[in-house]
């Protein structure tokens, strides 16, 4: 099965706002773990529930993998819940084709995304 053309990254609004003038988006996880966590579309609900249940100031970036300048590798999660896409470098903003804001009802029920 081919890798999806779109992946998703969940961010805090403050992380996004602090990099408004940059052509790239990055996080501390890139320095600490060597990559930026992303999800396939079907992984979004579980990721939101597990890591962002108490947050409302979050965004979801839809990333076109064909435009992503950094290496993208799918790796198994430590809890065995599947393979997740990891960007091994900053996310160039030109690869972000859509940004969804909380609440995400339209995103999660859409079949076109």
Secondary structure, 3 states (H helix, E strand, C coil): CCCCCEEEEEEEHHHHHCCCCCCEECCHHHHHCCCEECECHHHHHHHHHHHCCCCCCEEEEEEECCCCCCEEEEEECCCCCCEEEEEECCEEHHHEEEEEECCCHHHHHCCCC
